[in-house]
Amino acid sequence: MSQAPSADRDGIRAGDPGSPGHREQVLSVMGVHVRLAGRTVLEDVSFELGAGELTGLIGSNGAGKTTLFRVILGLQPASRGEVLVAGRPRSRRNPLIGYVPQKFLLDPDMPLRARDLVALGIDAHKFGIPRPSFARPSRERRERAEEMLAAVDALDFADTRVGLLSGGEQQRVLIAHALIGRPRLLLADEPLANLDLRSADEVVALLARIASEQQIAVFISAHEINPLLPVMDHVVYLAAGRAVSGTAEEVVRGDVLSRLYGHHVDVLHVHGRVIVVAGAPGERDLAGHELRFPEAEAGEGDWAGGTVEPGGAVEPGGAATVGGAAGIGEGGGAAGAGEGETAP
């Protein structure tokens, strides 16, 4: 897996893509820049994801996580740079990409069972009226839905209305919905938000198992790195639109994050958890200059000095709704994040 900034500049030695043990490359993000409303949201972001790997996308509110997902999904054009999925330029409604939305809006009284929602993912990347077999699902369609429900351990509540499921159960159904199109890349936007600790751990373990068993690249955005640490192969850490990537041991270090943020950062390990501590305003950076906190000044971050974990307010990720053949959002599990998604 490659990293940005480069190994020479930041002293990070991530896996060499040319080494014999390197896995099949699924996603390549190369020098991506994005400017929105005159503001640089992403700056020279580069990394790679391999088949069978689970990678965490970590950053505070306003760091650019949702914008990066939108670029990968083809919903947000990049000012410059390139994104390849399975070696090809990414396109809108790409069936090689599965997407699990951050928010899911559904009336609890809507008569839509978990298995019905999963089956919608088969045609989620298409527009128009569902084919006639939708009314009476074909044997193949039923078998595919059953297979995905089993893959996420959701058979026990397959006939329950989606609106009545718990948060953890809904996440399993949404993951199955995204997987039914057999994608090569699975994007999960804040899947742990609003889950209790047990449910969050179960979802993380499930996604890690799916990455390994189905040999797909799983990319999870989160504010909090600790739930991902036991299973995460790599991390892409975003701060103020810039990124660094590699293993957690290579990236989540005081020297690396200090260079990424542009001011002094300490990384503490307490009882198996990682805590990132930023210097307070008025202190000096590594070059002796007074520290500044652009994220806090812009009102977009959760940096205000003191102790900060990669957590905080939920980044605006848009809401997905069920509608017709599209299933979830505009593109559903097969490709789209939905037009309701907003950039940070």
Secondary structure, 3 states (H helix, E strand, C coil): CCCCCCHHHHCCCCCCCCCCCCCCEEEEEEEEEEEECCEEEEEEEEEEEECCCEEEEECCCCCCHHHHHHHHHCCCCCCEEEEEECCEECCCCCCCEEEECCEEECCCCCCCEHHHHHHHHHHCCCCCCCCHHHCCCCHHHHHHHHHHHHHCCCHHHCCCEHHHCCHHHHHHHHHHHHHCCCCCEEEEECCCCCCCHHHHHHHHHHHHHHHHHHCCEEEEEECCCHHHCCCCCEEEEEECCEEEEECHHHHCCHHHHHHHHCCCEEEEEECCEEEEEECCCCCECCCCCECCCHHHHCCCCCCCCEEECCCCCCCCCCEEEECHHHCECCCHHHCCCCCCCCCC
